[in-house]
Amino acid sequence: MTSLKLTVVLFLVWVTGAFAAPQGFALHDEPQPVINVRFLLEDGTRKDMESLRGKVLLVNVWATWCIPCREEMPTLDALQATLGGDNFEVVALSIDRAGTPVVRKFYDEIGVKHLKTYVDKTMLSATALRTVGLPTTILINRQGQELGRLVGPAEWDDPEMIAFLRGFIE
């Protein structure tokens, strides 16, 4: 579906009241530009947001020292298991200065199996993505534009949230 068609469909659904963002999720009136932040994968490979273009992204900026972030991580892992694939990915972007070892340890402790390890030790991505607190989760379309965001934790595997996100993927 083209971007224009998707916008029209979402507008019509919103006008009729059949589509509502889950509590706390703020959608923009128009897609917003996103800075091309850089990060490391677990194997040390450098990547950036541009390399993920072409799929809908749910970018969750978090840290292992953030208690609400730690609590929501299993729901993000479950969401990736449910919706993840060629058209959608949960990008759990850690801003831990200790790097990938601390994230891998945390993932192993809580049994994360479906999320890749994305880390920005510099924490510059948090500023570039205009986060005002942790966790901050940003919905990004296939063209790399921000559609909306949620500041604070959420139950990402909740059926309402899954249906909401599925509307942007399909």
DSSP file (Angstrom, degrees, kcal/mol; ACC not computed):
  #  RESIDUE AA STRUCTURE BP1 BP2  ACC     N-H-->O    O-->H-N    N-H-->O    O-->H-N    TCO  KAPPA ALPHA  PHI   PSI    X-CA   Y-CA   Z-CA
    1    1 A M              0   0    0      0, 0.0     0, 0.0     0, 0.0     0, 0.0   0.000 360.0 360.0 360.0 133.2    0.0    0.0    0.0
    2    2 A T     >  -     0   0    0      1,-0.1     4,-2.6     4,-0.0     5,-0.2  -0.250 360.0-110.8 -69.7 162.0    1.4    3.4   -0.9
    3    3 A S  H  > S+     0   0    0      1,-0.2     4,-2.4     2,-0.2     5,-0.2   0.892 118.8  50.6 -60.3 -41.4    2.1    6.0    1.8
    4    4 A L  H  > S+     0   0    0      2,-0.2     4,-2.4     1,-0.2    -1,-0.2   0.923 111.0  48.0 -64.3 -44.4   -0.8    8.2    0.5
    5    5 A K  H  > S+     0   0    0      1,-0.2     4,-2.8     2,-0.2    -2,-0.2   0.920 111.9  49.8 -62.2 -43.6   -3.2    5.3    0.5
    6    6 A L  H  X S+     0   0    0     -4,-2.6     4,-2.9     1,-0.2     5,-0.2   0.909 110.3  50.7 -61.8 -42.1   -2.2    4.3    4.0
    7    7 A T  H  X S+     0   0    0     -4,-2.4     4,-2.4     2,-0.2    -1,-0.2   0.920 111.9  47.1 -61.2 -44.6   -2.6    7.9    5.2
    8    8 A V  H  X S+     0   0    0     -4,-2.4     4,-2.6     2,-0.2    -2,-0.2   0.922 113.4  48.2 -63.6 -45.0   -6.1    8.1    3.6
    9    9 A V  H  X S+     0   0    0     -4,-2.8     4,-2.5     1,-0.2     5,-0.2   0.939 113.3  46.8 -61.5 -47.9   -7.1    4.7    5.1
   10   10 A L  H  X S+     0   0    0     -4,-2.9     4,-2.4     1,-0.2    -1,-0.2   0.885 112.4  50.9 -63.9 -37.8   -5.8    5.7    8.6
   11   11 A F  H  X S+     0   0    0     -4,-2.4     4,-2.9    -5,-0.2    -1,-0.2   0.936 111.5  47.1 -63.7 -46.0   -7.6    9.1    8.4
   12   12 A L  H  X S+     0   0    0     -4,-2.6     4,-2.0     1,-0.2     6,-0.2   0.892 113.5  47.8 -64.0 -39.6  -10.9    7.5    7.4
   13   13 A V  H  X>S+     0   0    0     -4,-2.5     5,-1.6    -5,-0.2     6,-1.0   0.912 113.0  48.9 -66.5 -41.3  -10.6    4.9   10.2
   14   14 A W  H ><5S+     0   0    0     -4,-2.4     3,-0.8    -5,-0.2    -2,-0.2   0.920 110.5  50.7 -63.7 -44.2   -9.7    7.6   12.7
   15   15 A V  H 3<5S+     0   0    0     -4,-2.9    -1,-0.2     1,-0.3    -2,-0.2   0.882 110.9  48.4 -61.7 -39.5  -12.6    9.9   11.6
   16   16 A T  H 3<5S-     0   0    0     -4,-2.0    -1,-0.3    -5,-0.2    -2,-0.2   0.578 112.3-121.3 -80.0  -7.8  -15.1    7.0   11.9
   17   17 A G  T <<5S+     0   0    0     -3,-0.8    -3,-0.2    -4,-0.6    -2,-0.1   0.557  81.6 117.5  83.0   6.7  -13.8    6.2   15.4
   18   18 A A  S   <S+     0   0    0     -5,-1.6     2,-0.4    -6,-0.2    -4,-0.2   0.570  70.8  52.7 -82.5  -7.8  -12.8    2.6   14.4
   19   19 A F        +     0   0    0     -6,-1.0     2,-0.4    -5,-0.1    -2,-0.2  -0.985  62.8 165.8-133.3 122.6   -9.2    3.3   15.0
   20   20 A A        -     0   0    0     -2,-0.4     3,-0.1    -3,-0.0   144,-0.0  -0.999  35.8-117.4-138.3 139.6   -7.7    4.7   18.2
   21   21 A A        -     0   0    0     -2,-0.4     3,-0.2     4,-0.1   140,-0.1  -0.478  43.1-101.2 -69.8 142.6   -4.1    4.8   19.4
   22   22 A P    >   -     0   0    0      0, 0.0     3,-2.5     0, 0.0    -1,-0.1  -0.203  60.2 -64.9 -59.4 158.3   -3.6    2.9   22.6
   23   23 A Q  T 3  S+     0   0    0      1,-0.3     3,-0.1    -3,-0.1    -3,-0.0  -0.173 123.6   9.8 -47.9 125.2   -3.4    4.9   25.9
   24   24 A G  T 3  S+     0   0    0      1,-0.2     2,-0.7    -3,-0.2   127,-0.5   0.259  91.9 124.5  89.6 -12.1   -0.4    7.2   25.8
   25   25 A F    <   -     0   0    0     -3,-2.5     2,-0.7   125,-0.1   125,-0.2  -0.740  46.2-158.8 -87.3 117.2    0.6    6.7   22.2
   26   26 A A  E     -A  149   0A   0    123,-3.0   123,-2.2    -2,-0.7     2,-0.3  -0.857   3.1-160.1-101.6 115.4    0.7   10.0   20.4
   27   27 A L  E     -A  148   0A   0     -2,-0.7   121,-0.3   121,-0.2     2,-0.2  -0.732  16.8-126.2 -91.8 142.3    0.4   10.0   16.7
   28   28 A H  E     -     0   0A   0    119,-3.0    -1,-0.0    -2,-0.3     4,-0.0  -0.513  11.5-129.2 -81.2 153.5    1.6   12.9   14.6
   29   29 A D  E    S+     0   0A   0      1,-0.2    -1,-0.1    -2,-0.2   119,-0.0   0.862  98.6  18.9 -66.6 -36.6   -0.7   14.7   12.1
   30   30 A E  E    S-     0   0A   0    116,-0.0    -1,-0.2    -3,-0.0   116,-0.0  -0.973  99.4 -92.6-132.3 146.1    2.1   14.3    9.5
   31   31 A P  E     -     0   0A   0      0, 0.0   116,-0.2     0, 0.0   109,-0.1  -0.309  44.0-142.9 -57.2 142.9    5.1   11.9    9.4
   32   32 A Q  E     -A  146   0A   0    114,-2.7   114,-3.2     1,-0.1   116,-0.1  -0.810  17.6-102.5-110.8 148.6    8.2   13.6   10.9
   33   33 A P  E     -A  145   0A   0      0, 0.0     2,-0.4     0, 0.0   112,-0.1  -0.340  31.9-148.3 -66.3 151.6   11.8   13.2    9.8
   34   34 A V        -     0   0    0    110,-0.5    95,-0.1    -2,-0.0     2,-0.1  -0.986  16.2-119.5-123.7 132.0   14.1   11.0   11.9
   35   35 A I        -     0   0    0     -2,-0.4     2,-1.9    93,-0.4    14,-0.1  -0.415  31.5-112.8 -65.3 142.6   17.8   11.5   12.3
   36   36 A N        -     0   0    0     -2,-0.1    -1,-0.1    13,-0.1    89,-0.0  -0.550  44.9-167.7 -80.1  79.3   19.9    8.7   11.0
   37   37 A V        -     0   0    0     -2,-1.9    12,-1.8    11,-0.1     2,-0.3  -0.301   8.7-137.6 -70.9 154.2   21.3    7.5   14.3
   38   38 A R  E     +B   48   0A   0     10,-0.2     2,-0.3    11,-0.1    10,-0.2  -0.819  27.4 161.0-113.8 152.4   24.1    5.0   14.5
   39   39 A F  E     -B   47   0A   0      8,-2.4     8,-2.8    -2,-0.3     2,-0.4  -0.951  32.3-108.2-157.9 172.1   24.6    2.0   16.8
   40   40 A L  E     -BC  46 119A   0     79,-3.1    79,-2.3    -2,-0.3     6,-0.2  -0.867  20.9-138.8-111.1 145.0   26.5   -1.3   17.2
   41   41 A L  E >   - C   0 118A   0      4,-2.6     3,-2.1    -2,-0.4    77,-0.2  -0.466  40.2 -94.7 -87.9 171.6   25.2   -4.8   16.8
   42   42 A E  T 3  S+     0   0    0     75,-0.6    76,-0.1     1,-0.3    -1,-0.1   0.829 125.5  54.4 -59.1 -33.8   26.3   -7.5   19.2
   43   43 A D  T 3  S-     0   0    0      2,-0.1    -1,-0.3     1,-0.1    -3,-0.0   0.403 123.4-102.2 -82.9   4.8   29.1   -8.6   17.0
   44   44 A G  S <  S+     0   0    0     -3,-2.1     2,-0.1     1,-0.3    -2,-0.1   0.377  72.3 147.8  92.7  -4.2   30.5   -5.1   16.8
   45   45 A T        -     0   0    0     -5,-0.1    -4,-2.6     1,-0.1     2,-0.4  -0.434  46.5-128.3 -65.1 134.4   29.2   -4.3   13.4
   46   46 A R  E     +B   40   0A   0     -6,-0.2     2,-0.3    -2,-0.1    -6,-0.2  -0.710  37.2 166.4 -85.4 134.7   28.3   -0.6   12.9
   47   47 A K  E     -B   39   0A   0     -8,-2.8    -8,-2.4    -2,-0.4     2,-0.3  -0.850  16.9-158.1-137.0 172.7   24.8    0.1   11.6
   48   48 A D  E >   -B   38   0A   0     -2,-0.3     3,-0.8   -10,-0.2     4,-0.4  -0.923  38.8 -96.0-147.0 173.2   22.4    3.0   11.3
   49   49 A M  G >  S+     0   0    0    -12,-1.8     3,-1.8    -2,-0.3     4,-0.4   0.854 118.0  64.2 -62.3 -35.2   18.7    3.7   10.9
   50   50 A E  G >  S+     0   0    0      1,-0.3     3,-1.5   -13,-0.2    -1,-0.3   0.857  94.1  61.3 -55.9 -35.7   19.0    4.0    7.1
   51   51 A S  G <  S+     0   0    0     -3,-0.8    -1,-0.3     1,-0.3    -2,-0.2   0.657 103.8  50.1 -68.4 -14.0   20.1    0.3    7.0
   52   52 A L  G X  S+     0   0    0     -3,-1.8     3,-1.1    -4,-0.4    -1,-0.3   0.416  81.6 126.2-102.2  -0.6   16.7   -0.7    8.4
   53   53 A R  T <   +     0   0    0     -3,-1.5    90,-0.2    -4,-0.4    89,-0.1  -0.242  53.2  53.5 -59.9 145.8   14.6    1.4    6.0
   54   54 A G  T 3  S+     0   0    0     88,-1.6     2,-0.3     1,-0.3    -1,-0.2   0.194  98.2  70.8 111.6 -14.0   11.9   -0.6    4.1
   55   55 A K  S <  S-     0   0    0     -3,-1.1    -1,-0.3    86,-0.2     2,-0.3  -0.938  89.4-101.3-128.8 156.6   10.2   -2.0    7.1
   56   56 A V  E     -d   88   0A   0     31,-2.6    33,-1.9    -2,-0.3     2,-0.4  -0.593  44.3-157.6 -72.7 134.0    8.0   -0.6    9.8
   57   57 A L  E     -dE  89 140A   0     83,-2.5    83,-2.9    -2,-0.3     2,-0.6  -0.913  23.1-161.1-119.3 142.8   10.1   -0.1   13.0
   58   58 A L  E     -dE  90 139A   0     31,-2.2    33,-2.2    -2,-0.4     2,-0.7  -0.908  22.6-163.3-115.7  98.2    9.2    0.2   16.6
   59   59 A V  E     -dE  91 138A   0     79,-2.8    79,-3.1    -2,-0.6     2,-0.7  -0.749   4.7-168.4 -91.5 116.7   12.3    1.8   18.1
   60   60 A N  E     -dE  92 137A   0     31,-2.6    33,-2.1    -2,-0.7     2,-0.6  -0.915   7.4-156.4-108.4 111.1   12.5    1.5   21.8
   61   61 A V  E     +dE  93 136A   0     75,-3.3    75,-1.6    -2,-0.7     2,-0.3  -0.788  37.2 140.4 -89.1 122.8   15.2    3.6   23.5
   62   62 A W  E     -d   94   0A   0     31,-2.0    33,-2.4    -2,-0.6     2,-0.3  -0.852  38.5-143.7-151.1 177.3   16.0    2.0   26.8
   63   63 A A    >   -     0   0    0     -2,-0.3     3,-1.4    31,-0.2     7,-0.2  -0.984  27.3-122.1-151.9 151.5   18.8    1.1   29.3
   64   64 A T  T 3  S+     0   0    0     -2,-0.3     6,-0.1     1,-0.3    -1,-0.1   0.753 112.6  57.9 -67.3 -22.8   19.4   -1.9   31.6
   65   65 A W  T 3  S+     0   0    0      4,-0.0     2,-0.7     5,-0.0    -1,-0.3   0.522  84.9  94.1 -83.8  -5.6   19.5    0.5   34.6
   66   66 A C    <>  -     0   0    0     -3,-1.4     4,-2.3     1,-0.2     5,-0.2  -0.795  64.5-157.7 -91.0 111.6   16.0    1.8   33.8
   67   67 A I  H  > S+     0   0    0     -2,-0.7     4,-2.1     1,-0.2     5,-0.2   0.914  91.6  47.8 -59.5 -48.5   13.5   -0.3   35.9
   68   68 A P  H  > S+     0   0    0      0, 0.0     4,-1.8     0, 0.0    -1,-0.2   0.875 111.4  53.4 -61.6 -33.4   10.4    0.4   33.7
   69   69 A C  H  > S+     0   0    0      1,-0.2     4,-1.2     2,-0.2    -2,-0.2   0.930 108.8  48.4 -62.9 -45.1   12.5   -0.5   30.6
   70   70 A R  H  < S+     0   0    0     -4,-2.3     3,-0.2     1,-0.2    -1,-0.2   0.880 110.6  51.9 -62.3 -38.8   13.5   -3.8   32.2
   71   71 A E  H  < S+     0   0    0     -4,-2.1     4,-0.3     1,-0.2    -1,-0.2   0.841 112.1  44.0 -70.1 -33.6    9.9   -4.6   33.1
   72   72 A E  H >X S+     0   0    0     -4,-1.8     4,-1.6     1,-0.2     3,-0.9   0.646  89.3  89.1 -86.5 -13.5    8.6   -4.0   29.5
   73   73 A M  H 3X S+     0   0    0     -4,-1.2     4,-2.3     1,-0.3     5,-0.2   0.861  82.7  54.9 -56.7 -41.1   11.4   -5.8   27.7
   74   74 A P  H 3> S+     0   0    0      0, 0.0     4,-2.0     0, 0.0    -1,-0.3   0.859 107.7  51.4 -60.9 -31.2    9.6   -9.3   27.8
   75   75 A T  H <> S+     0   0    0     -3,-0.9     4,-2.0    -4,-0.3    -2,-0.2   0.849 108.9  50.0 -74.5 -32.2    6.6   -7.7   26.1
   76   76 A L  H  X S+     0   0    0     -4,-1.6     4,-2.4     2,-0.2    -1,-0.2   0.889 110.2  50.9 -67.7 -39.0    8.8   -6.2   23.4
   77   77 A D  H  X S+     0   0    0     -4,-2.3     4,-2.0     2,-0.2    -2,-0.2   0.907 111.0  48.2 -63.0 -42.0   10.3   -9.6   22.9
   78   78 A A  H  X S+     0   0    0     -4,-2.0     4,-1.9     2,-0.2    -2,-0.2   0.878 109.7  52.8 -66.3 -37.7    6.9  -11.2   22.6
   79   79 A L  H  X>S+     0   0    0     -4,-2.0     4,-3.2     2,-0.2     5,-0.6   0.919 108.6  49.6 -63.5 -43.5    5.8   -8.5   20.1
   80   80 A Q  H  X5S+     0   0    0     -4,-2.4     4,-1.7     1,-0.2    -1,-0.2   0.897 110.0  51.7 -61.9 -39.1    8.8   -9.2   17.9
   81   81 A A  H  <5S+     0   0    0     -4,-2.0    -1,-0.2    -5,-0.2    -2,-0.2   0.870 116.8  40.4 -63.8 -36.1    7.9  -12.9   18.1
   82   82 A T  H  <5S+     0   0    0     -4,-1.9    -2,-0.2    -5,-0.1    -1,-0.2   0.925 134.8  13.0 -79.6 -47.5    4.4  -12.1   17.0
   83   83 A L  H  <5S+     0   0    0     -4,-3.2     4,-0.2    -5,-0.1    -3,-0.2   0.614  93.0 117.2-109.3 -15.6    4.9   -9.4   14.3
   84   84 A G     << +     0   0    0     -4,-1.7     2,-0.3    -5,-0.6     5,-0.2  -0.180  39.4  86.5 -62.6 147.1    8.6   -9.4   13.5
   85   85 A G  S    S-     0   0    0      3,-2.5     3,-0.4     1,-0.0    -2,-0.0  -0.981  91.8 -27.5 162.0-152.0    9.8  -10.3   10.0
   86   86 A D  S    S+     0   0    0     -2,-0.3     3,-0.1     1,-0.2    -2,-0.1   0.739 135.8  38.8 -65.4 -23.9   10.4   -8.8    6.6
   87   87 A N  S    S+     0   0    0     -4,-0.2   -31,-2.6     1,-0.2     2,-0.3   0.559 120.6  30.0-105.4 -10.6    7.8   -6.0    7.2
   88   88 A F  E     +d   56   0A   0     -3,-0.4    -3,-2.5   -33,-0.2     2,-0.3  -0.998  54.7 177.5-152.8 142.4    8.3   -5.1   10.9
   89   89 A E  E     -d   57   0A   0    -33,-1.9   -31,-2.2    -2,-0.3     2,-0.6  -0.984  25.7-136.7-147.7 138.8   11.0   -5.1   13.5
   90   90 A V  E     -d   58   0A   0     -2,-0.3     2,-0.8   -33,-0.2    26,-0.4  -0.844  21.7-161.0 -86.1 122.1   11.3   -4.1   17.1
   91   91 A V  E     -d   59   0A   0    -33,-2.2   -31,-2.6    -2,-0.6     2,-1.2  -0.861   2.9-166.8-108.3  95.5   14.5   -2.2   17.5
   92   92 A A  E     -d   60   0A   0     -2,-0.8    26,-1.0    24,-0.3     2,-0.9  -0.726  11.3-165.8 -84.9  98.0   15.4   -2.2   21.2
   93   93 A L  E     -df  61 118A   0    -33,-2.1   -31,-2.0    -2,-1.2     2,-0.2  -0.771   2.6-156.8 -96.7 103.1   18.1    0.4   21.2
   94   94 A S  E     -df  62 119A   0     24,-2.8    26,-3.0    -2,-0.9   -31,-0.2  -0.553  13.8-165.0 -78.8 139.5   20.1    0.3   24.5
   95   95 A I        +     0   0    0    -33,-2.4     2,-0.3    -2,-0.2   -32,-0.1  -0.029  38.8 143.6-109.8  28.6   22.0    3.5   25.5
   96   96 A D    >   -     0   0    0    -34,-0.2     3,-1.3     1,-0.2    27,-0.1  -0.537  46.2-149.4 -69.8 126.3   24.0    1.6   28.1
   97   97 A R  T 3  S+     0   0    0     -2,-0.3    -1,-0.2     1,-0.3     3,-0.1   0.744  95.0  67.6 -68.0 -22.9   27.6    2.9   28.3
   98   98 A A  T 3  S-     0   0    0      1,-0.2     4,-0.3     2,-0.1    -1,-0.3   0.590 100.0-148.2 -74.9  -9.1   28.8   -0.5   29.3
   99   99 A G    X>  -     0   0    0     -3,-1.3     4,-1.2     1,-0.2     3,-0.6  -0.263  43.4 -22.1  81.7-162.2   27.9   -1.7   25.8
  100  100 A T  H 3> S+     0   0    0      1,-0.2     4,-3.1     2,-0.2     5,-0.3   0.786 122.2  66.4 -62.6 -32.6   26.7   -5.0   24.4
  101  101 A P  H 3> S+     0   0    0      0, 0.0     4,-2.3     0, 0.0    -1,-0.2   0.913 104.2  45.1 -59.1 -41.1   28.0   -7.3   27.2
  102  102 A V  H <> S+     0   0    0     -3,-0.6     4,-2.0    -4,-0.3    -2,-0.2   0.862 115.0  48.3 -70.3 -34.2   25.6   -5.8   29.8
  103  103 A V  H  X S+     0   0    0     -4,-1.2     4,-2.9     2,-0.2     5,-0.2   0.930 111.8  48.9 -69.6 -44.9   22.7   -5.9   27.3
  104  104 A R  H  X S+     0   0    0     -4,-3.1     4,-2.6     2,-0.2    -2,-0.2   0.914 110.7  51.2 -60.5 -42.9   23.5   -9.6   26.4
  105  105 A K  H  X S+     0   0    0     -4,-2.3     4,-2.3    -5,-0.3    -1,-0.2   0.930 112.1  46.4 -59.8 -46.0   23.7  -10.5   30.1
  106  106 A F  H  X S+     0   0    0     -4,-2.0     4,-2.0     2,-0.2     5,-0.2   0.935 111.8  50.7 -62.6 -47.1   20.3   -8.9   30.8
  107  107 A Y  H  X>S+     0   0    0     -4,-2.9     5,-2.4     1,-0.2     4,-1.2   0.915 112.1  47.9 -56.2 -44.3   18.7  -10.6   27.7
  108  108 A D  H  <5S+     0   0    0     -4,-2.6    -1,-0.2     1,-0.2     3,-0.2   0.895 109.0  53.8 -64.9 -40.4   20.1  -13.9   28.9
  109  109 A E  H  <5S+     0   0    0     -4,-2.3    -1,-0.2     1,-0.2    -2,-0.2   0.870 118.0  34.3 -62.5 -38.6   18.8  -13.4   32.5
  110  110 A I  H  <5S-     0   0    0     -4,-2.0    -1,-0.2    -5,-0.1    -2,-0.2   0.482 113.6-111.4-100.4  -2.1   15.2  -12.7   31.4
  111  111 A G  T  <5 +     0   0    0     -4,-1.2     2,-0.4     1,-0.2    -3,-0.2   0.814  45.5 176.5  82.6  30.8   15.1  -15.0   28.4
  112  112 A V      < +     0   0    0     -5,-2.4    -1,-0.2    -6,-0.2    -2,-0.0  -0.564   9.6 160.0 -68.7 126.1   14.9  -12.6   25.5
  113  113 A K        +     0   0    0     -2,-0.4    -1,-0.2     3,-0.0    -2,-0.0   0.571  62.8  44.6-122.2 -17.6   15.0  -14.7   22.4
  114  114 A H  S    S+     0   0    0      2,-0.1     2,-0.4     0, 0.0    -2,-0.1   0.564  88.7  87.8-113.6 -10.7   13.6  -12.6   19.5
  115  115 A L        -     0   0    0    -26,-0.1     2,-0.1   -24,-0.0   -24,-0.1  -0.727  67.1-134.4 -94.5 139.6   15.2   -9.2   19.8
  116  116 A K        -     0   0    0    -26,-0.4     2,-0.8    -2,-0.4   -24,-0.3  -0.467  29.5-106.6 -79.3 161.8   18.5   -8.3   18.3
  117  117 A T        +     0   0    0     -2,-0.1   -75,-0.6   -26,-0.1     2,-0.5  -0.839  41.8 173.6 -96.0 111.8   21.1   -6.4   20.3
  118  118 A Y  E     +Cf  41  93A   0    -26,-1.0   -24,-2.8    -2,-0.8     2,-0.4  -0.980   7.9 178.8-117.1 126.8   21.3   -2.7   19.3
  119  119 A V  E     -Cf  40  94A   0    -79,-2.3   -79,-3.1    -2,-0.5     2,-0.5  -0.992  24.4-173.4-136.9 136.5   23.6   -0.5   21.4
  120  120 A D    >   -     0   0    0    -26,-3.0     3,-1.1    -2,-0.4     6,-0.1  -0.861   6.9-179.7-123.4  93.7   24.6    3.2   21.4
  121  121 A K  T 3  S+     0   0    0     -2,-0.5    -1,-0.1     1,-0.3   -26,-0.1   0.738  80.6  62.0 -65.1 -22.7   27.2    3.6   24.1
  122  122 A T  T 3  S-     0   0    0     -3,-0.1    -1,-0.3     1,-0.1   -25,-0.1   0.727  94.1-143.2 -76.0 -20.8   27.6    7.3   23.3
  123  123 A M    X>  +     0   0    0     -3,-1.1     4,-0.9   -29,-0.2     3,-0.6   0.524  64.1 124.8  67.5   7.6   23.9    7.9   24.2
  124  124 A L  H 3>  +     0   0    0      1,-0.2     4,-2.8     2,-0.2     5,-0.2   0.810  62.1  64.7 -65.6 -29.7   23.8   10.4   21.2
  125  125 A S  H 3> S+     0   0    0      1,-0.2     4,-2.6     2,-0.2    -1,-0.2   0.865  95.0  58.6 -63.0 -34.8   20.8    8.6   19.7
  126  126 A A  H <4>S+     0   0    0     -3,-0.6     5,-2.6     2,-0.2    -1,-0.2   0.900 111.9  40.5 -61.6 -40.2   18.7    9.5   22.7
  127  127 A T  H ><5S+     0   0    0     -4,-0.9     3,-1.7     3,-0.2    -2,-0.2   0.930 114.5  51.5 -72.0 -46.3   19.3   13.2   22.1
  128  128 A A  H 3<5S+     0   0    0     -4,-2.8   -93,-0.4     1,-0.3    -2,-0.2   0.847 111.3  48.1 -60.7 -34.8   18.9   12.8   18.3
  129  129 A L  T 3<5S-     0   0    0     -4,-2.6    -1,-0.3    -5,-0.2    -2,-0.2   0.356 112.7-122.0 -88.9   6.1   15.6   11.0   18.7
  130  130 A R  T < 5 +     0   0    0     -3,-1.7     2,-0.3     1,-0.2    -3,-0.2   0.885  43.6 177.6  58.1  45.2   14.4   13.7   21.1
  131  131 A T      < -     0   0    0     -5,-2.6    -1,-0.2    -6,-0.2     3,-0.1  -0.597  19.1-173.1 -77.6 140.5   13.7   11.3   24.0
  132  132 A V        -     0   0    0      1,-0.3     2,-0.3    -2,-0.3    -1,-0.1   0.404  69.3  -6.7-111.4  -1.9   12.5   13.0   27.1
  133  133 A G  S    S-     0   0    0     -7,-0.1    -1,-0.3    19,-0.0    19,-0.2  -0.960  88.6 -59.0-176.8 168.8   12.6   10.0   29.3
  134  134 A L  S    S+     0   0    0     -2,-0.3   -72,-0.1     1,-0.2     2,-0.1  -0.923 106.6  31.1-116.5 142.5   13.2    6.2   29.3
  135  135 A P  S    S+     0   0    0      0, 0.0    17,-3.4     0, 0.0     2,-0.4   0.648  72.7 168.7 -75.8 153.4   11.7    4.2   27.9
  136  136 A T  E     -EG  61 151A   0    -75,-1.6   -75,-3.3    15,-0.2     2,-0.5  -1.000  14.4-163.0-124.9 131.2   10.7    6.1   24.8
  137  137 A T  E     -EG  60 150A   0     13,-2.8    13,-2.5    -2,-0.4     2,-0.5  -0.963   2.5-164.8-122.0 129.7    9.3    4.1   21.9
  138  138 A I  E     -EG  59 149A   0    -79,-3.1   -79,-2.8    -2,-0.5     2,-0.6  -0.945  12.6-144.6-120.6 128.1    9.0    5.6   18.4
  139  139 A L  E     -EG  58 148A   0      9,-2.5     8,-3.3    -2,-0.5     9,-1.1  -0.823  23.0-171.8 -92.0 123.2    6.9    4.2   15.5
  140  140 A I  E     -EG  57 146A   0    -83,-2.9   -83,-2.5    -2,-0.6     6,-0.2  -0.956  13.6-135.7-122.4 133.0    8.7    4.7   12.2
  141  141 A N    >   -     0   0    0      4,-2.9     3,-2.0    -2,-0.4   -86,-0.2  -0.169  37.2 -91.4 -79.6 177.7    7.3    4.0    8.7
  142  142 A R  T 3  S+     0   0    0      1,-0.3   -88,-1.6   -88,-0.2   -87,-0.2   0.733 125.4  58.2 -62.6 -23.9    9.0    2.2    5.8
  143  143 A Q  T 3  S-     0   0    0    -90,-0.2    -1,-0.3     2,-0.1   -90,-0.1   0.421 121.6-104.9 -87.6   1.2   10.3    5.5    4.5
  144  144 A G  S <  S+     0   0    0     -3,-2.0  -110,-0.5     1,-0.3     2,-0.4   0.739  76.1 135.0  84.8  23.7   12.1    6.2    7.8
  145  145 A Q  E     -A   33   0A   0   -112,-0.1    -4,-2.9    -4,-0.0     2,-0.4  -0.836  58.5-113.7-108.8 144.3    9.7    8.8    9.1
  146  146 A E  E     +AG  32 140A   0   -114,-3.2  -114,-2.7    -2,-0.4    -6,-0.3  -0.604  28.4 178.9 -76.8 127.6    8.3    9.0   12.6
  147  147 A L  E     -     0   0A   0     -8,-3.3  -119,-3.0    -2,-0.4     2,-0.3   0.722  62.7 -44.3 -96.0 -28.9    4.6    8.4   12.8
  148  148 A G  E     -AG  27 139A   0     -9,-1.1    -9,-2.5  -121,-0.3    -1,-0.4  -0.977  52.8-135.1 177.0-179.8    4.2    8.7   16.6
  149  149 A R  E     -AG  26 138A   0   -123,-2.2  -123,-3.0    -2,-0.3     2,-0.4  -0.985   5.4-145.6-155.5 162.4    5.7    7.9   20.0
  150  150 A L  E     - G   0 137A   0    -13,-2.5   -13,-2.8    -2,-0.3     2,-0.6  -0.990  14.0-154.4-133.4 123.7    5.0    6.7   23.4
  151  151 A V  E     + G   0 136A   0   -127,-0.5   -15,-0.2    -2,-0.4   -17,-0.1  -0.881  65.3  22.9-100.4 124.4    7.0    7.9   26.4
  152  152 A G  S    S-     0   0    0    -17,-3.4   -15,-0.1    -2,-0.6    -2,-0.1  -0.443 102.0 -43.7 109.7 172.7    7.0    5.5   29.3
  153  153 A P        -     0   0    0      0, 0.0     2,-0.3     0, 0.0   -84,-0.1  -0.311  54.0-178.9 -76.3 159.2    6.5    1.7   29.5
  154  154 A A        -     0   0    0    -86,-0.2     2,-1.1    -4,-0.1   -79,-0.1  -0.963  39.5-108.4-148.8 163.4    3.7   -0.2   27.8
  155  155 A E    >   -     0   0    0     -2,-0.3     3,-1.7     1,-0.2     6,-0.3  -0.778  38.9-178.8 -92.9  88.1    2.4   -3.7   27.4
  156  156 A W  T 3  S+     0   0    0     -2,-1.1    -1,-0.2     1,-0.3   -80,-0.1   0.678  76.1  54.8 -69.3 -18.8    3.6   -4.2   23.9
  157  157 A D  T 3  S+     0   0    0     -3,-0.1    -1,-0.3     4,-0.1   -81,-0.0   0.311  77.8 123.7 -96.9   9.0    2.1   -7.7   23.6
  158  158 A D  S <> S-     0   0    0     -3,-1.7     4,-2.6     1,-0.1     3,-0.3  -0.466  71.5-123.2 -65.9 138.1   -1.4   -6.6   24.5
  159  159 A P  H  > S+     0   0    0      0, 0.0     4,-2.4     0, 0.0     5,-0.2   0.848 111.7  53.1 -54.6 -36.9   -3.9   -7.5   21.8
  160  160 A E  H  > S+     0   0    0      2,-0.2     4,-2.2     1,-0.2     5,-0.1   0.915 111.0  46.3 -64.2 -42.2   -5.0   -3.9   21.4
  161  161 A M  H  > S+     0   0    0     -3,-0.3     4,-2.6    -6,-0.3     5,-0.2   0.906 111.9  50.8 -67.3 -41.6   -1.4   -2.8   20.9
  162  162 A I  H  X S+     0   0    0     -4,-2.6     4,-2.6     2,-0.2    -2,-0.2   0.923 111.8  47.3 -61.9 -44.4   -0.8   -5.6   18.4
  163  163 A A  H  X S+     0   0    0     -4,-2.4     4,-1.4    -5,-0.2    -1,-0.2   0.905 111.4  52.1 -63.2 -41.7   -3.9   -4.7   16.4
  164  164 A F  H  < S+     0   0    0     -4,-2.2     4,-0.5     1,-0.2     3,-0.4   0.942 114.2  41.7 -58.9 -50.2   -2.8   -1.0   16.4
  165  165 A L  H >X S+     0   0    0     -4,-2.6     3,-1.5     1,-0.2     4,-1.2   0.872 107.2  61.3 -68.4 -37.2    0.7   -1.8   15.1
  166  166 A R  H 3X S+     0   0    0     -4,-2.6     4,-2.4     1,-0.3    -1,-0.2   0.843  94.9  64.5 -57.9 -33.3   -0.6   -4.3   12.6
  167  167 A G  H 3< S+     0   0    0     -4,-1.4    -1,-0.3    -3,-0.4    -2,-0.2   0.770 105.6  43.6 -61.2 -26.6   -2.6   -1.5   11.0
  168  168 A F  H <4 S+     0   0    0     -3,-1.5    -1,-0.2    -4,-0.5    -2,-0.2   0.702 113.4  51.2 -90.4 -22.2    0.7    0.3   10.1
  169  169 A I  H  <        0   0    0     -4,-1.2    -2,-0.2    -3,-0.2    -3,-0.1   0.877 360.0 360.0 -81.7 -40.3    2.4   -2.9    8.9
  170  170 A E     <        0   0    0     -4,-2.4    -1,-0.2    -5,-0.1    -2,-0.1   0.456 360.0 360.0 -82.6 360.0   -0.3   -4.1    6.5
